[in-house]
Amino acid sequence: MRRKKWYSFLAVFMYEENNTISVRFPDLPGCFSAADTLEEALKNAKEAMGLHIWSMEEDGDEIPKPTSLNDITLLDNEAAHVVEVFMPPIRDKINSGFVKKTLSLPSWLANKADESEVNCSKLFQKALMDYLGVSSLDDDKRKVG
């Protein structure tokens, strides 16, 4: 599946009686956010949509075609906004997170490393990248988009 750089979807902003704004995306079931101000609601909607789409991409789900503004029905307390996200920075931020891996060393080697103040995590990362022939920017998931 080809991953796009930009996605645009309609978000329905529901203005609640308690002055909160709930946001849902008709084309992205399960994608919701909320906030107290319109500015915060737009920011949260963009973040929720980006994370939701990233998750769909990772799961291999088909990203739906966006509904047209003409094809949506709103209640009196609702307004539709187009929300756009630029996916490359979202993918980079998520994919650059660290994962804890447990590895075993003979105690004498671990002691030597501690005596020499070796950063084992950093050394392991470098050794693994050298072994795989990749740099931190070559990761396949980062090339996408």
VODOMAR-231872 format. One record per residue (C-alpha): residue number from 1; residue in one letter; chain; x, y negated, z negated. Coordinates in steps of 0.25 Angstrom, whole numbers, always signed. Example, Ala and Ser with C-alpha at 12.3 -4.5 7.8 and 13.67 -1.06 7.14 Angstrom:
residues 2
ATOM   n res chain    px    py    pz
ATOM   1   A     A   +49   +18   -31
ATOM   2   S     A   +55    +4   -29
***
This chain:
residues 145
ATOM   n res chain    px    py    pz
ATOM   1   M     A    +0    +0    +0
ATOM   2   R     A    +5   -14    +4
ATOM   3   R     A    +6   -23    -8
ATOM   4   K     A    +2   -37    -5
ATOM   5   K     A    +9   -50   -10
ATOM   6   W     A    -4   -57   -13
ATOM   7   Y     A   -18   -53   -17
ATOM   8   S     A   -30   -62   -18
ATOM   9   F     A   -43   -58   -25
ATOM  10   L     A   -56   -64   -30
ATOM  11   A     A   -57   -65   -45
ATOM  12   V     A   -70   -68   -52
ATOM  13   F     A   -69   -77   -64
ATOM  14   M     A   -80   -76   -74
ATOM  15   Y     A   -82   -87   -83
ATOM  16   E     A   -86   -82   -96
ATOM  17   E     A   -95   -89  -107
ATOM  18   N     A   -83   -88  -117
ATOM  19   N     A   -75   -96  -107
ATOM  20   T     A   -66   -85  -103
ATOM  21   I     A   -64   -81   -88
ATOM  22   S     A   -65   -67   -84
ATOM  23   V     A   -59   -63   -71
ATOM  24   R     A   -62   -51   -62
ATOM  25   F     A   -57   -47   -48
ATOM  26   P     A   -69   -40   -40
ATOM  27   D     A   -59   -33   -31
ATOM  28   L     A   -50   -28   -42
ATOM  29   P     A   -58   -20   -52
ATOM  30   G     A   -52   -20   -66
ATOM  31   C     A   -44   -33   -63
ATOM  32   F     A   -49   -44   -74
ATOM  33   S     A   -44   -55   -82
ATOM  34   A     A   -49   -66   -91
ATOM  35   A     A   -45   -80   -96
ATOM  36   D     A   -50   -93  -103
ATOM  37   T     A   -46  -103   -92
ATOM  38   L     A   -47  -102   -77
ATOM  39   E     A   -32  -105   -75
ATOM  40   E     A   -29   -93   -85
ATOM  41   A     A   -40   -84   -78
ATOM  42   L     A   -34   -87   -64
ATOM  43   K     A   -20   -83   -70
ATOM  44   N     A   -25   -71   -77
ATOM  45   A     A   -33   -66   -64
ATOM  46   K     A   -21   -67   -56
ATOM  47   E     A   -13   -59   -65
ATOM  48   A     A   -23   -49   -67
ATOM  49   M     A   -25   -47   -52
ATOM  50   G     A   -10   -46   -49
ATOM  51   L     A    -9   -35   -60
ATOM  52   H     A   -21   -28   -55
ATOM  53   I     A   -16   -28   -41
ATOM  54   W     A    -2   -23   -45
ATOM  55   S     A    -9   -12   -52
ATOM  56   M     A   -17    -8   -40
ATOM  57   E     A    -5    -9   -31
ATOM  58   E     A    +3    +0   -41
ATOM  59   D     A    -9   +10   -41
ATOM  60   G     A   -10   +10   -26
ATOM  61   D     A   -24    +5   -26
ATOM  62   E     A   -29    -3   -14
ATOM  63   I     A   -30   -18   -17
ATOM  64   P     A   -44   -22   -12
ATOM  65   K     A   -47   -32    -2
ATOM  66   P     A   -52   -45    -9
ATOM  67   T     A   -66   -49   -10
ATOM  68   S     A   -70   -61    -3
ATOM  69   L     A   -76   -73   -11
ATOM  70   N     A   -88   -72    -2
ATOM  71   D     A   -91   -58    -7
ATOM  72   I     A   -91   -60   -22
ATOM  73   T     A  -103   -64   -31
ATOM  74   L     A  -100   -72   -43
ATOM  75   L     A  -108   -75   -56
ATOM  76   D     A  -111   -89   -61
ATOM  77   N     A   -99   -88   -71
ATOM  78   E     A   -89   -83   -60
ATOM  79   A     A   -80   -89   -50
ATOM  80   A     A   -71   -82   -40
ATOM  81   H     A   -56   -85   -38
ATOM  82   V     A   -46   -80   -29
ATOM  83   V     A   -34   -74   -36
ATOM  84   E     A   -21   -72   -29
ATOM  85   V     A    -9   -64   -34
ATOM  86   F     A    +5   -63   -28
ATOM  87   M     A    +9   -49   -31
ATOM  88   P     A   +24   -49   -30
ATOM  89   P     A   +27   -55   -43
ATOM  90   I     A   +17   -47   -50
ATOM  91   R     A   +23   -34   -45
ATOM  92   D     A   +37   -39   -48
ATOM  93   K     A   +33   -42   -62
ATOM  94   I     A   +26   -29   -65
ATOM  95   N     A   +36   -20   -58
ATOM  96   S     A   +48   -27   -65
ATOM  97   G     A   +43   -23   -79
ATOM  98   F     A   +52   -13   -86
ATOM  99   V     A   +48    +1   -89
ATOM 100   K     A   +54    +8  -101
ATOM 101   K     A   +62   +21   -98
ATOM 102   T     A   +68   +30  -108
ATOM 103   L     A   +81   +37  -105
ATOM 104   S     A   +90   +45  -113
ATOM 105   L     A  +105   +44  -115
ATOM 106   P     A  +115   +52  -123
ATOM 107   S     A  +117   +45  -136
ATOM 108   W     A  +132   +43  -134
ATOM 109   L     A  +129   +35  -121
ATOM 110   A     A  +118   +27  -128
ATOM 111   N     A  +127   +23  -139
ATOM 112   K     A  +138   +19  -129
ATOM 113   A     A  +128   +11  -121
ATOM 114   D     A  +124    +4  -134
ATOM 115   E     A  +138    +1  -138
ATOM 116   S     A  +141    -5  -125
ATOM 117   E     A  +128   -13  -126
ATOM 118   V     A  +123    -7  -113
ATOM 119   N     A  +109   -11  -109
ATOM 120   C     A  +104    +3  -105
ATOM 121   S     A   +91    -2   -98
ATOM 122   K     A   +98   -12   -89
ATOM 123   L     A  +109    -1   -86
ATOM 124   F     A   +98    +9   -83
ATOM 125   Q     A   +91    +0   -74
ATOM 126   K     A  +103    -4   -66
ATOM 127   A     A  +107   +11   -65
ATOM 128   L     A   +94   +15   -60
ATOM 129   M     A   +93    +4   -50
ATOM 130   D     A  +107    +7   -44
ATOM 131   Y     A  +103   +22   -44
ATOM 132   L     A   +90   +19   -36
ATOM 133   G     A   +96    +8   -27
ATOM 134   V     A   +87    -3   -31
ATOM 135   S     A   +88   -16   -37
ATOM 136   S     A   +78   -22   -47
ATOM 137   L     A   +71   -30   -35
ATOM 138   D     A   +71   -17   -26
ATOM 139   D     A   +60   -10   -33
ATOM 140   D     A   +50    -5   -23
ATOM 141   K     A   +38   -11   -30
ATOM 142   R     A   +44   -25   -30
ATOM 143   K     A   +47   -24   -15
ATOM 144   V     A   +32   -23   -12
ATOM 145   G     A   +23   -35    -9
***
